[in-house]
Amino acid sequence: MSDHCSQNDKSAAESHGPYISAIYRHMQILISAELAPYRIGSGQYIFLMAIAFQQPITQKALSEKLLIDKTTTAKAITKLEAEGYVRREADPEDNRYHLLYLTDSGLEVVPKVQEALARVKNKTRKGIADEEYELFIKLLKMVLHNLTEQGES
């Protein structure tokens, strides 16, 4: 067997999982460092930003939107609430649910969080052309879609 053929077999057999995992870990470290001055953990900023762009929203809808389980969402919201960035109000249409809103402090911190996230994103994009990055995002979305399709294997 030629070296070329064995190299192709190796590439085809190589898994993307370890790379995605390592990228995630490294990004979480960078994001945690960037957001530390605001007492927002790397696990909370996605909830803060989602609320900022779609308030009011219920915790259930937030979990579904972010594809994150309800327990994780509840813990993150509790932390953001304790830091004074988020408030809950009973849903007037259904008392079983609470609507989530940003507080004034939450509204003030959102642009700072956006700037911090932009710094991290810019670091990840170094040396990657816009077209390549768009393809990368498209492929990641396809992988996520493949993994989250219901009822198909």
Secondary structure, 3 states (H helix, E strand, C coil): CCHHHHHHHHHHHCCCHHHHHHHHHHHHHHHHHHHHHHCCCCCCHHHHHHHHHCCCEEHHHHHHHHCCCHHHHHHHHHHHHHCCCEEEEEECCEEEEEEEEECHHHHHHHHHHHHHHHHHHHHHCCCCCHHHHHHHHHHHHHHHHHHHCCCCC
